[in-house]
Amino acid sequence: MRKGCKSDSAFNLMEANLYNLIQAIGEINTDKSNYHYAESSMDTTFGKYGNCPVYYIDFMSKTYNIRRL
């Protein structure tokens, strides 16, 4: 295993779930293209990309935050 990588069973379940697929808005793909994924805190306010309120991109720290379920 690579240094700094770990196995996450919750991620493996989400990745394998074919019903979890959603259409992506092009603007989101552009904004997150070179940013690291981050898990946001519960008090994070998510902006809207069209009708999609589940993403938050922090341009200062260059992170793409996903909503906790």
N, CA, C and O atoms as a CHARMM CRD file, in Angstrom:
* protein
*
  276
    1    1 MET  N      0.84300  -1.17200   0.00000 PROA 1      0.00000
    2    1 MET  CA     0.00000   0.00000   0.00000 PROA 1      0.00000
    3    1 MET  C      0.89300   1.24200   0.00000 PROA 1      0.00000
    4    1 MET  O      1.92600   1.27700   0.66900 PROA 1      0.00000
    5    2 ARG  N      0.47900   2.26100  -0.76200 PROA 2      0.00000
    6    2 ARG  CA     1.27500   3.48100  -0.82400 PROA 2      0.00000
    7    2 ARG  C      1.25600   4.22200   0.50200 PROA 2      0.00000
    8    2 ARG  O      0.28300   4.16500   1.25400 PROA 2      0.00000
    9    3 LYS  N      2.33000   4.90300   0.76500 PROA 3      0.00000
   10    3 LYS  CA     2.43700   5.67800   1.99600 PROA 3      0.00000
   11    3 LYS  C      1.34600   6.75900   2.00600 PROA 3      0.00000
   12    3 LYS  O      1.15300   7.46100   1.01400 PROA 3      0.00000
   13    4 GLY  N      0.64900   6.88500   3.11400 PROA 4      0.00000
   14    4 GLY  CA    -0.39100   7.89600   3.24100 PROA 4      0.00000
   15    4 GLY  C     -1.75300   7.44500   2.75600 PROA 4      0.00000
   16    4 GLY  O     -2.73000   8.17800   2.91500 PROA 4      0.00000
   17    5 CYS  N     -1.84800   6.26700   2.17100 PROA 5      0.00000
   18    5 CYS  CA    -3.13200   5.75600   1.68700 PROA 5      0.00000
   19    5 CYS  C     -3.67600   4.74300   2.67900 PROA 5      0.00000
   20    5 CYS  O     -2.92400   3.99000   3.29800 PROA 5      0.00000
   21    6 LYS  N     -4.96700   4.73700   2.81600 PROA 6      0.00000
   22    6 LYS  CA    -5.57400   3.73100   3.67700 PROA 6      0.00000
   23    6 LYS  C     -6.86500   3.24800   3.03500 PROA 6      0.00000
   24    6 LYS  O     -7.46200   3.94300   2.21200 PROA 6      0.00000
   25    7 SER  N     -7.27600   2.08000   3.41100 PROA 7      0.00000
   26    7 SER  CA    -8.51300   1.51100   2.90200 PROA 7      0.00000
   27    7 SER  C     -9.67600   2.04500   3.73100 PROA 7      0.00000
   28    7 SER  O     -9.59500   2.09800   4.95800 PROA 7      0.00000
   29    8 ASP  N    -10.75100   2.43800   3.06700 PROA 8      0.00000
   30    8 ASP  CA   -11.92000   2.98400   3.75100 PROA 8      0.00000
   31    8 ASP  C    -13.14800   2.21300   3.28100 PROA 8      0.00000
   32    8 ASP  O    -13.55200   2.33300   2.12500 PROA 8      0.00000
   33    9 SER  N    -13.73600   1.42900   4.16400 PROA 9      0.00000
   34    9 SER  CA   -14.87200   0.58900   3.77700 PROA 9      0.00000
   35    9 SER  C    -16.07400   1.42600   3.34300 PROA 9      0.00000
   36    9 SER  O    -16.81100   1.00800   2.45000 PROA 9      0.00000
   37   10 ALA  N    -16.29300   2.59600   3.95000 PROA 10     0.00000
   38   10 ALA  CA   -17.41300   3.46000   3.54200 PROA 10     0.00000
   39   10 ALA  C    -17.21500   3.94700   2.10900 PROA 10     0.00000
   40   10 ALA  O    -18.16600   3.97600   1.32800 PROA 10     0.00000
   41   11 PHE  N    -15.98800   4.32800   1.76100 PROA 11     0.00000
   42   11 PHE  CA   -15.70200   4.74700   0.39300 PROA 11     0.00000
   43   11 PHE  C    -15.90900   3.60000  -0.58400 PROA 11     0.00000
   44   11 PHE  O    -16.49400   3.78800  -1.65000 PROA 11     0.00000
   45   12 ASN  N    -15.43500   2.41800  -0.22800 PROA 12     0.00000
   46   12 ASN  CA   -15.58800   1.26500  -1.10900 PROA 12     0.00000
   47   12 ASN  C    -17.05300   0.97700  -1.40200 PROA 12     0.00000
   48   12 ASN  O    -17.39900   0.63500  -2.53200 PROA 12     0.00000
   49   13 LEU  N    -17.92200   1.10900  -0.40000 PROA 13     0.00000
   50   13 LEU  CA   -19.35800   0.90400  -0.61300 PROA 13     0.00000
   51   13 LEU  C    -19.94200   1.96900  -1.53200 PROA 13     0.00000
   52   13 LEU  O    -20.74000   1.65400  -2.41500 PROA 13     0.00000
   53   14 MET  N    -19.55400   3.22700  -1.33500 PROA 14     0.00000
   54   14 MET  CA   -20.06200   4.30900  -2.18300 PROA 14     0.00000
   55   14 MET  C    -19.57900   4.15500  -3.62100 PROA 14     0.00000
   56   14 MET  O    -20.33800   4.38200  -4.56300 PROA 14     0.00000
   57   15 GLU  N    -18.32400   3.77200  -3.78800 PROA 15     0.00000
   58   15 GLU  CA   -17.75700   3.63500  -5.12600 PROA 15     0.00000
   59   15 GLU  C    -18.42400   2.49900  -5.89700 PROA 15     0.00000
   60   15 GLU  O    -18.61200   2.59900  -7.11000 PROA 15     0.00000
   61   16 ALA  N    -18.77800   1.42900  -5.20700 PROA 16     0.00000
   62   16 ALA  CA   -19.37200   0.26500  -5.85600 PROA 16     0.00000
   63   16 ALA  C    -20.87100   0.41800  -6.11000 PROA 16     0.00000
   64   16 ALA  O    -21.45500  -0.39600  -6.82500 PROA 16     0.00000
   65   17 ASN  N    -21.50300   1.44100  -5.54200 PROA 17     0.00000
   66   17 ASN  CA   -22.94500   1.63800  -5.66400 PROA 17     0.00000
   67   17 ASN  C    -23.27600   2.30800  -6.99400 PROA 17     0.00000
   68   17 ASN  O    -23.08000   3.51400  -7.14100 PROA 17     0.00000
   69   18 LEU  N    -23.77400   1.54000  -7.96300 PROA 18     0.00000
   70   18 LEU  CA   -24.08900   2.08900  -9.27700 PROA 18     0.00000
   71   18 LEU  C    -25.26600   3.05000  -9.23500 PROA 18     0.00000
   72   18 LEU  O    -25.42100   3.86500 -10.14400 PROA 18     0.00000
   73   19 TYR  N    -26.09400   2.97700  -8.21000 PROA 19     0.00000
   74   19 TYR  CA   -27.22700   3.88700  -8.09400 PROA 19     0.00000
   75   19 TYR  C    -26.79400   5.24800  -7.56400 PROA 19     0.00000
   76   19 TYR  O    -27.60800   6.16900  -7.49500 PROA 19     0.00000
   77   20 ASN  N    -25.55400   5.38400  -7.19900 PROA 20     0.00000
   78   20 ASN  CA   -25.01700   6.63500  -6.67400 PROA 20     0.00000
   79   20 ASN  C    -24.51800   7.54700  -7.79200 PROA 20     0.00000
   80   20 ASN  O    -23.98800   8.62300  -7.51600 PROA 20     0.00000
   81   21 LEU  N    -24.67900   7.13600  -9.04100 PROA 21     0.00000
   82   21 LEU  CA   -24.21000   7.93100 -10.16600 PROA 21     0.00000
   83   21 LEU  C    -25.15700   9.09700 -10.41000 PROA 21     0.00000
   84   21 LEU  O    -26.37600   8.92700 -10.41400 PROA 21     0.00000
   85   22 ILE  N    -24.59200  10.27700 -10.61000 PROA 22     0.00000
   86   22 ILE  CA   -25.40400  11.44700 -10.92400 PROA 22     0.00000
   87   22 ILE  C    -24.76000  12.18900 -12.08200 PROA 22     0.00000
   88   22 ILE  O    -23.56300  12.05200 -12.33600 PROA 22     0.00000
   89   23 GLN  N    -25.56100  12.96900 -12.77300 PROA 23     0.00000
   90   23 GLN  CA   -25.01600  13.78700 -13.84200 PROA 23     0.00000
   91   23 GLN  C    -24.17700  14.89400 -13.24400 PROA 23     0.00000
   92   23 GLN  O    -24.54100  15.47900 -12.22400 PROA 23     0.00000
   93   24 ALA  N    -23.07800  15.17500 -13.86600 PROA 24     0.00000
   94   24 ALA  CA   -22.21300  16.24800 -13.37800 PROA 24     0.00000
   95   24 ALA  C    -22.45800  17.51300 -14.18600 PROA 24     0.00000
   96   24 ALA  O    -22.68500  17.46200 -15.39500 PROA 24     0.00000
   97   25 ILE  N    -22.41000  18.62700 -13.51200 PROA 25     0.00000
   98   25 ILE  CA   -22.51700  19.92100 -14.16700 PROA 25     0.00000
   99   25 ILE  C    -21.11200  20.32000 -14.58800 PROA 25     0.00000
  100   25 ILE  O    -20.18200  20.24400 -13.78500 PROA 25     0.00000
  101   26 GLY  N    -20.94500  20.74100 -15.82400 PROA 26     0.00000
  102   26 GLY  CA   -19.62500  21.06100 -16.35500 PROA 26     0.00000
  103   26 GLY  C    -18.85100  22.04800 -15.51400 PROA 26     0.00000
  104   26 GLY  O    -17.63200  21.93100 -15.39100 PROA 26     0.00000
  105   27 GLU  N    -19.53500  23.02200 -14.93100 PROA 27     0.00000
  106   27 GLU  CA   -18.86900  24.02500 -14.10300 PROA 27     0.00000
  107   27 GLU  C    -18.22300  23.38800 -12.87600 PROA 27     0.00000
  108   27 GLU  O    -17.14600  23.80900 -12.45300 PROA 27     0.00000
  109   28 ILE  N    -18.87400  22.37500 -12.30300 PROA 28     0.00000
  110   28 ILE  CA   -18.30300  21.67900 -11.14900 PROA 28     0.00000
  111   28 ILE  C    -17.01900  20.97200 -11.55500 PROA 28     0.00000
  112   28 ILE  O    -16.00800  21.06600 -10.86000 PROA 28     0.00000
  113   29 ASN  N    -17.05800  20.26100 -12.68300 PROA 29     0.00000
  114   29 ASN  CA   -15.86000  19.55400 -13.14600 PROA 29     0.00000
  115   29 ASN  C    -14.70600  20.51700 -13.39100 PROA 29     0.00000
  116   29 ASN  O    -13.55800  20.20800 -13.07500 PROA 29     0.00000
  117   30 THR  N    -15.00800  21.67900 -13.95300 PROA 30     0.00000
  118   30 THR  CA   -13.97300  22.67700 -14.19800 PROA 30     0.00000
  119   30 THR  C    -13.39000  23.18800 -12.88800 PROA 30     0.00000
  120   30 THR  O    -12.17200  23.29100 -12.74300 PROA 30     0.00000
  121   31 ASP  N    -14.26400  23.50900 -11.93000 PROA 31     0.00000
  122   31 ASP  CA   -13.80400  24.06800 -10.65800 PROA 31     0.00000
  123   31 ASP  C    -13.00900  23.07600  -9.82400 PROA 31     0.00000
  124   31 ASP  O    -12.05800  23.46700  -9.14700 PROA 31     0.00000
  125   32 LYS  N    -13.37800  21.80000  -9.85700 PROA 32     0.00000
  126   32 LYS  CA   -12.70700  20.82100  -8.99100 PROA 32     0.00000
  127   32 LYS  C    -11.55500  20.09400  -9.67900 PROA 32     0.00000
  128   32 LYS  O    -10.93700  19.22000  -9.07200 PROA 32     0.00000
  129   33 SER  N    -11.25700  20.42900 -10.91500 PROA 33     0.00000
  130   33 SER  CA   -10.31500  19.64600 -11.71100 PROA 33     0.00000
  131   33 SER  C     -8.93600  19.48300 -11.07500 PROA 33     0.00000
  132   33 SER  O     -8.35100  18.40400 -11.16800 PROA 33     0.00000
  133   34 ASN  N     -8.41200  20.50000 -10.44700 PROA 34     0.00000
  134   34 ASN  CA    -7.05900  20.41200  -9.89500 PROA 34     0.00000
  135   34 ASN  C     -7.02600  20.51200  -8.38000 PROA 34     0.00000
  136   34 ASN  O     -5.98500  20.81900  -7.79900 PROA 34     0.00000
  137   35 TYR  N     -8.15900  20.25400  -7.73600 PROA 35     0.00000
  138   35 TYR  CA    -8.24800  20.40800  -6.28600 PROA 35     0.00000
  139   35 TYR  C     -8.30200  19.05300  -5.59600 PROA 35     0.00000
  140   35 TYR  O     -8.72900  18.05900  -6.18400 PROA 35     0.00000
  141   36 HSD  N     -7.86500  19.02900  -4.35000 PROA 36     0.00000
  142   36 HSD  CA    -7.91400  17.82000  -3.53500 PROA 36     0.00000
  143   36 HSD  C     -9.30600  17.67400  -2.93300 PROA 36     0.00000
  144   36 HSD  O     -9.96900  18.66500  -2.63000 PROA 36     0.00000
  145   37 TYR  N     -9.73800  16.43400  -2.76300 PROA 37     0.00000
  146   37 TYR  CA   -11.00700  16.17400  -2.08800 PROA 37     0.00000
  147   37 TYR  C    -10.82600  16.37200  -0.59200 PROA 37     0.00000
  148   37 TYR  O     -9.77100  16.06700  -0.03600 PROA 37     0.00000
  149   38 ALA  N    -11.85600  16.88000   0.04400 PROA 38     0.00000
  150   38 ALA  CA   -11.84500  17.06500   1.49000 PROA 38     0.00000
  151   38 ALA  C    -13.23500  16.74200   2.01100 PROA 38     0.00000
  152   38 ALA  O    -14.22900  16.92000   1.30700 PROA 38     0.00000
  153   39 GLU  N    -13.30000  16.27000   3.23800 PROA 39     0.00000
  154   39 GLU  CA   -14.59600  16.00500   3.85400 PROA 39     0.00000
  155   39 GLU  C    -14.92400  17.19200   4.74000 PROA 39     0.00000
  156   39 GLU  O    -14.16700  17.52900   5.65000 PROA 39     0.00000
  157   40 SER  N    -16.04000  17.81400   4.47400 PROA 40     0.00000
  158   40 SER  CA   -16.39300  19.04300   5.18200 PROA 40     0.00000
  159   40 SER  C    -17.00400  18.75200   6.54200 PROA 40     0.00000
  160   40 SER  O    -17.45800  17.64200   6.82100 PROA 40     0.00000
  161   41 SER  N    -17.00000  19.77500   7.37200 PROA 41     0.00000
  162   41 SER  CA   -17.64300  19.64600   8.67800 PROA 41     0.00000
  163   41 SER  C    -19.15100  19.78800   8.50200 PROA 41     0.00000
  164   41 SER  O    -19.62200  20.23600   7.45700 PROA 41     0.00000
  165   42 MET  N    -19.89100  19.41000   9.51200 PROA 42     0.00000
  166   42 MET  CA   -21.35200  19.43100   9.42500 PROA 42     0.00000
  167   42 MET  C    -21.90400  20.85300   9.32000 PROA 42     0.00000
  168   42 MET  O    -23.02000  21.03500   8.83500 PROA 42     0.00000
  169   43 ASP  N    -21.15800  21.85600   9.75800 PROA 43     0.00000
  170   43 ASP  CA   -21.67000  23.22200   9.73700 PROA 43     0.00000
  171   43 ASP  C    -21.31200  23.99100   8.46400 PROA 43     0.00000
  172   43 ASP  O    -21.57700  25.19000   8.37700 PROA 43     0.00000
  173   44 THR  N    -20.71900  23.32500   7.48800 PROA 44     0.00000
  174   44 THR  CA   -20.36700  23.97400   6.23500 PROA 44     0.00000
  175   44 THR  C    -21.62700  24.31300   5.45500 PROA 44     0.00000
  176   44 THR  O    -22.52800  23.48400   5.33200 PROA 44     0.00000
  177   45 THR  N    -21.69200  25.52600   4.93200 PROA 45     0.00000
  178   45 THR  CA   -22.80600  25.92800   4.08100 PROA 45     0.00000
  179   45 THR  C    -22.41100  25.66000   2.63900 PROA 45     0.00000
  180   45 THR  O    -21.38300  26.14600   2.16700 PROA 45     0.00000
  181   46 PHE  N    -23.22000  24.89300   1.95000 PROA 46     0.00000
  182   46 PHE  CA   -22.91200  24.52200   0.57700 PROA 46     0.00000
  183   46 PHE  C    -23.58300  25.47800  -0.39100 PROA 46     0.00000
  184   46 PHE  O    -24.76300  25.80100  -0.24900 PROA 46     0.00000
  185   47 GLY  N    -22.82200  25.92500  -1.37200 PROA 47     0.00000
  186   47 GLY  CA   -23.37800  26.76300  -2.41600 PROA 47     0.00000
  187   47 GLY  C    -24.14800  25.90700  -3.40500 PROA 47     0.00000
  188   47 GLY  O    -24.19000  24.68300  -3.28300 PROA 47     0.00000
  189   48 LYS  N    -24.75000  26.55500  -4.37700 PROA 48     0.00000
  190   48 LYS  CA   -25.52500  25.81600  -5.36900 PROA 48     0.00000
  191   48 LYS  C    -24.84600  25.90900  -6.72600 PROA 48     0.00000
  192   48 LYS  O    -24.39900  26.97600  -7.14500 PROA 48     0.00000
  193   49 TYR  N    -24.77900  24.80300  -7.38000 PROA 49     0.00000
  194   49 TYR  CA   -24.38800  24.73200  -8.77600 PROA 49     0.00000
  195   49 TYR  C    -25.63800  24.27400  -9.50300 PROA 49     0.00000
  196   49 TYR  O    -25.94900  23.08300  -9.50300 PROA 49     0.00000
  197   50 GLY  N    -26.34500  25.17800 -10.11000 PROA 50     0.00000
  198   50 GLY  CA   -27.62800  24.81700 -10.70200 PROA 50     0.00000
  199   50 GLY  C    -28.56800  24.37200  -9.60100 PROA 50     0.00000
  200   50 GLY  O    -28.83200  25.13400  -8.67100 PROA 50     0.00000
  201   51 ASN  N    -29.07500  23.16200  -9.68700 PROA 51     0.00000
  202   51 ASN  CA   -29.94800  22.59900  -8.65800 PROA 51     0.00000
  203   51 ASN  C    -29.20100  21.64500  -7.74100 PROA 51     0.00000
  204   51 ASN  O    -29.82500  20.83600  -7.05500 PROA 51     0.00000
  205   52 CYS  N    -27.89400  21.72200  -7.71700 PROA 52     0.00000
  206   52 CYS  CA   -27.06300  20.75900  -7.00300 PROA 52     0.00000
  207   52 CYS  C    -26.42600  21.40500  -5.77100 PROA 52     0.00000
  208   52 CYS  O    -25.39800  22.06800  -5.90300 PROA 52     0.00000
  209   53 PRO  N    -27.01000  21.23100  -4.56700 PROA 53     0.00000
  210   53 PRO  CA   -26.48700  21.89800  -3.37900 PROA 53     0.00000
  211   53 PRO  C    -25.48200  21.06800  -2.57800 PROA 53     0.00000
  212   53 PRO  O    -25.31600  21.32100  -1.38500 PROA 53     0.00000
  213   54 VAL  N    -24.81500  20.10300  -3.17600 PROA 54     0.00000
  214   54 VAL  CA   -24.01200  19.17400  -2.38900 PROA 54     0.00000
  215   54 VAL  C    -22.50800  19.40700  -2.48100 PROA 54     0.00000
  216   54 VAL  O    -21.73900  18.63900  -1.90300 PROA 54     0.00000
  217   55 TYR  N    -22.07500  20.42300  -3.17600 PROA 55     0.00000
  218   55 TYR  CA   -20.64600  20.64700  -3.35100 PROA 55     0.00000
  219   55 TYR  C    -20.22300  21.99200  -2.78600 PROA 55     0.00000
  220   55 TYR  O    -20.97900  22.96200  -2.83600 PROA 55     0.00000
  221   56 TYR  N    -19.02000  22.04600  -2.25200 PROA 56     0.00000
  222   56 TYR  CA   -18.44500  23.30600  -1.79400 PROA 56     0.00000
  223   56 TYR  C    -16.98200  23.30500  -2.19800 PROA 56     0.00000
  224   56 TYR  O    -16.23000  22.40600  -1.82100 PROA 56     0.00000
  225   57 ILE  N    -16.58300  24.29400  -2.95100 PROA 57     0.00000
  226   57 ILE  CA   -15.19800  24.38400  -3.38500 PROA 57     0.00000
  227   57 ILE  C    -14.55000  25.55700  -2.66700 PROA 57     0.00000
  228   57 ILE  O    -15.00200  26.69700  -2.77200 PROA 57     0.00000
  229   58 ASP  N    -13.48600  25.25700  -1.93700 PROA 58     0.00000
  230   58 ASP  CA   -12.74800  26.28600  -1.20900 PROA 58     0.00000
  231   58 ASP  C    -11.56100  26.69000  -2.07500 PROA 58     0.00000
  232   58 ASP  O    -10.55400  25.98400  -2.13300 PROA 58     0.00000
  233   59 PHE  N    -11.68600  27.81800  -2.73700 PROA 59     0.00000
  234   59 PHE  CA   -10.65100  28.25300  -3.66700 PROA 59     0.00000
  235   59 PHE  C     -9.37400  28.70100  -2.95300 PROA 59     0.00000
  236   59 PHE  O     -8.29000  28.65700  -3.53400 PROA 59     0.00000
  237   60 MET  N     -9.49900  29.13200  -1.69800 PROA 60     0.00000
  238   60 MET  CA    -8.31200  29.56500  -0.94800 PROA 60     0.00000
  239   60 MET  C     -7.41700  28.37700  -0.59300 PROA 60     0.00000
  240   60 MET  O     -6.20100  28.44200  -0.77200 PROA 60     0.00000
  241   61 SER  N     -8.01000  27.29400  -0.09100 PROA 61     0.00000
  242   61 SER  CA    -7.20500  26.12600   0.29000 PROA 61     0.00000
  243   61 SER  C     -7.13600  25.09000  -0.83000 PROA 61     0.00000
  244   61 SER  O     -6.52000  24.03600  -0.67300 PROA 61     0.00000
  245   62 LYS  N     -7.77600  25.39900  -1.96900 PROA 62     0.00000
  246   62 LYS  CA    -7.79600  24.51900  -3.14100 PROA 62     0.00000
  247   62 LYS  C     -8.29100  23.11900  -2.79300 PROA 62     0.00000
  248   62 LYS  O     -7.64700  22.11800  -3.10700 PROA 62     0.00000
  249   63 THR  N     -9.46200  23.07200  -2.13100 PROA 63     0.00000
  250   63 THR  CA   -10.07900  21.79200  -1.79800 PROA 63     0.00000
  251   63 THR  C    -11.49700  21.74300  -2.33500 PROA 63     0.00000
  252   63 THR  O    -12.18800  22.75900  -2.41500 PROA 63     0.00000
  253   64 TYR  N    -11.91000  20.55600  -2.69600 PROA 64     0.00000
  254   64 TYR  CA   -13.25600  20.26800  -3.16900 PROA 64     0.00000
  255   64 TYR  C    -13.92500  19.46400  -2.06000 PROA 64     0.00000
  256   64 TYR  O    -13.57500  18.30700  -1.82900 PROA 64     0.00000
  257   65 ASN  N    -14.87700  20.07200  -1.38100 PROA 65     0.00000
  258   65 ASN  CA   -15.49800  19.46200  -0.20700 PROA 65     0.00000
  259   65 ASN  C    -16.76800  18.71600  -0.58600 PROA 65     0.00000
  260   65 ASN  O    -17.58400  19.20300  -1.36700 PROA 65     0.00000
  261   66 ILE  N    -16.91600  17.53900  -0.02500 PROA 66     0.00000
  262   66 ILE  CA   -18.11700  16.74900  -0.25900 PROA 66     0.00000
  263   66 ILE  C    -18.98000  16.78000   0.99000 PROA 66     0.00000
  264   66 ILE  O    -18.47800  16.92000   2.10600 PROA 66     0.00000
  265   67 ARG  N    -20.28200  16.64900   0.79000 PROA 67     0.00000
  266   67 ARG  CA   -21.20800  16.69100   1.91700 PROA 67     0.00000
  267   67 ARG  C    -21.19900  15.35900   2.63700 PROA 67     0.00000
  268   67 ARG  O    -21.18800  14.30400   2.00400 PROA 67     0.00000
  269   68 ARG  N    -21.20500  15.40700   3.95500 PROA 68     0.00000
  270   68 ARG  CA   -21.34500  14.18000   4.74300 PROA 68     0.00000
  271   68 ARG  C    -22.79300  13.74200   4.69900 PROA 68     0.00000
  272   68 ARG  O    -23.70500  14.56700   4.73500 PROA 68     0.00000
  273   69 LEU  N    -22.99700  12.44500   4.62000 PROA 69     0.00000
  274   69 LEU  CA   -24.37100  11.92700   4.59400 PROA 69     0.00000
  275   69 LEU  C    -24.84200  11.58400   5.97000 PROA 69     0.00000
  276   69 LEU  O    -25.97400  11.13400   6.14100 PROA 69     0.00000
